Amino acid sequence: MGYWTLEDIDWGRFDRAKIDPELLKVAKAASLVERNARDYAAYLCSVFSDDPEVLRTIHEWAAEEVQHGMPLGRWAQMADPGFDFEAAFRHFVAEIKLPLEAKESVRGSRTGEWVARCVVETGTSSMYSALAQAAEEPVLKQICQNIAADEFRHYKLFYTHLKRYLVRERVGFWTRLRVAFGRAAESEDDELAYAYYAANHRADGPYHRRTYVERYARRAFRYYRYGHVERAFAMIFKAVGLKPHGWLNRFVATVAHRVLRWRIRRFELRESKAAAAVA
């Protein structure tokens, strides 16, 4: 594939005055999740152990994902000198465990695994696009733009493998749709929430899942605009076999964007009430 490195980032343009404290918290959490890609690669290599083409793809993909975590972590330490990237990462990986012993896909089929991977790349490409657009700090903007471009490319690569395995396994539309929505729902599992906790609040007390799911979501998703949501659903539609562009995508994206904005307002209100109660 070929990928950019830390040396390609123009670190000299760092501007502390343009740091968004809320975006900084999201970047810290993202740095931990991205850096942990080796575990995901181990799982995928186990599932696709007899497919040399996939194994080559996975190793290259994992190297790029780890590469994403390193500049995010470095930038976060520049923005907040008190942030210990290494300590936060150790804390994160000690608690978040992946099914590394699995020999078959937890999605029910190899095709299902590729659908799930396409959904993941949809989410990451959309998120980094939104963060890049929102960021005013030049270095973070460059990092997020680079990562977003990689994630779109990863989606295209995984979609190519998805088409290969569809020919072999002929997994139906409804099964693919179920896998896609199931994987999308996992965006509110412990991984992202715990990454947010480990990066920002591990000294504040014990982890509470609902609290940190909401804290992460209200900060990460506040930067999404309608265009980010519409493009994300177009990519998901394509992976499950629906027409990616058209009235259905626009309708679903409009509803999803409104629900997203409503949830963010609800989370903000709940967090402000909790802060007032502590004060």
N, C-alpha and C positions, 0 to 999 in steps of 0.2 A: 504493500500500500504506500509506504513512505509517509512520514509524519513530521510535523514541526517540533521544535524543541524549546527548552527554556531560553536558549540563546537567541531565538527568533523574536522574543518579546522585547519590546522597547521599554525596558524597566526605567530608563531615565525620565520618562514622561509622567511618572507617578506623581499624582497631585492630591495630597492629603485633604485639601480644602473641599474636594469634590466627592468625598466618600459618603455614601448613603449608609447609615448605621444598620438599617433594616436589611439592605442588600448584602451587607457584610456578613450578617448572620447566615443568610442563605448560602453564600459562597463558602463559608466555613464548613457547613454541613455537606455541601456538594463535594468538597475536596476529599472528604473521608470516603464517601460512596464511590467516587471515581477511582480512587487509589486502590480500592478493594477488588478490582476487576480480576485479579489472578484467581480468586476463589471461584468466580463465575466461570472463568475459562476452564478450571479443573472439572467442574460439573459438566460443562458442554463437551469437553474432550472425552469424558466417560460415556456420555450419551451417544456421541458420534465417533466412537473409537475406531470403527472400520471404514471411515470415509476420509481418505488423505486430503482431499480438496477442502473439506470442512475444517479439518484439524489445522491446516495451514492458515485458513481464514481466521480461526479462533485465536491462534497465537499472535497474529498480527493485530487483530482487533484488541486483544487484551493489552498489548504493549501501548497502543494508542490511548486506551482508557486510563491506564495508570499514568500516562503522560499528562492527561487532563487534570488529574488530581494534584500533581506536583506544582504547576504554576498557580493553581487556585490556592493551595496551601501557602506557597511563598508570598503571594499577594496578600492573603489574609494576615500573615505575620507582619508584613509591612504596614498594613492598615491598623492592626492592633498588635503592638509589640508584646502584649501580655498573652497572646494566643500561642499555645504550645502545640504545633501541628503534630509532632511525633507522639506526644503523650495522648492527645485526643484520638489519634488513629489507633493506638494500642488499646485504649479503652473501648473503642467502637468494635474492633475485630474480636475482642475478648467476649463480647456479648452477642453479636450477630453471627449466627452460624447458618451456612448454606448446606443443602443436601449433597455433600461431596461424595458420599458413598453410593449415590444413585447410579444404576447402570442403564436405566431407561428414563425417558423424559417424564417429569412430573405432570406434563400437559396431556398425557395420554397417547401421544404419537410424536414422531419426529416432525411431522408437518405442524402439529400443534406447537411444538417448541419454537419453530421459526415464526409462527404467527405471534407468539408471545414476545420473541426477540424484536420483531418489527414494532410491536406496541411499545416496548421499552425505548427503542430508538426514536419513535414518534414523540414520546414524552420528553426525552432529553433534548432532542433537536428543537422542540417547541419552547422548552424552558430556557435554554441558552440563547435562543433568538430573542425571547422576551427580555431576558436580563441584559443582553447586549444593547437592545434598543433603549432600555431604561437607564443603563449605567452612564453617568457623566464622568466618572473617573477614567481617564484614557487607557490605562493599563488593563484594568478589569474589562473594559469594553473590547479591547483587542483579544484578550484571552477568551471571552465568551463568544466572540465572532468566530475565532478559530475552532473552538469546540463545537459550536453549532454546525459549522461546515463539515466537520468530521462526522457528526452524528447523522446528518442527512446522507452522507456517503455510506455510512454503515447500514442505514436502513435499506438503501438500494442494493447493497451487497447481500444482506440477509433476505431481501425479497427475491433475489435471484435464486438462492438456495431453497426458499419456500416453493418457488415454481418447480424446481427439480423434484422435490419430494412430493408435491401434489400429483405429479405424473405417476409416481411409484405407489403412493398410498391412497390416493383419491378420497381424501377426507372432505366431507360435505360442508356446504355453506354453514348450516346451523351449528355444526361442531366448531368450525373456525370462529364463528361469531361468539359462541359461548367462551371459548378460550380467550378471545380478545377482550371481552368485557370482564372476564375473571381476572386477567392480568392487569387491566386498567384499575380495577378495584383494589389491587394490591399496592397501589400508590399510597394508600393510607395504612399500610402495615407498619411493623415496627422498624423496618430498615431506615427509612427516611426520618421518621420521628426520632429514632434513637440517635441517628447521626446528628440531628439538630441538637438534641440534648447533650451528647458527648462533646460537641464542638462549642456549645454556648452556655450550658447550665449544669454540667456534672458536679460542680462544687456547691450548687444551690440546694441539694437535697436529693431524695430518691426519684427515680424515673417513674412518671405516671403517663401511661400510653395516651389516653385521650387528650391530656393537657398538651403534650408535645406534638401530637398529630395536628392539633388545631393551631398551635403556635407556628409550626413549620408551614402549614398550608396557607395561613393568612399572609405570611410574608412572601412565600414563593409565588403564589398565584395572583397576588395583587398587581403584578407587572404584566399579566396576560391581557392582550387586546383581542378584539374579535377576530382579526386576521390570523393570529396565532392559533386560536381554537379551530377556526375553519380549516386551516391547513393540516392541523393534527387529525381532524376527523377524515379529511380526504385521504391521508396516509393509512389510517385504520381501515377505512372502507376498501381501499385497494387491497390490503392484506387479506381481508375476509371474502373478497370477490364481488363487492358492490362497486357501482360507478362512483369514482372518487369526486367528480365534480357534477353538480346539478342541484335540483331543488331539495332533494332529501338531505344532502350534506349541509346546505345552507340552513335548512330548518333545524336540523339537529344541532348545528353549531350555534345558532341563535339561542335556542333553548339552553344549551349547555353553558354558554357565556353568561346568560342571565342568572342561572342557578349558581354559577361560580361567584358572581358578584354578590349575590344574596348571602351565600355561605361566608364569604370574607367579612361582610358587614356583621353577620351574626357572631363570628369568631372574635372580631374586634371588640364588640360589645361585651362578650363574655370575659375576655382578657382584661378589659378596662375595669369591669366590676370586681374581678379577682384582685387586681392591683389596688383598687380602692379599699377593699376589705382588709388587705394586709397593712395598708397605711393607717 
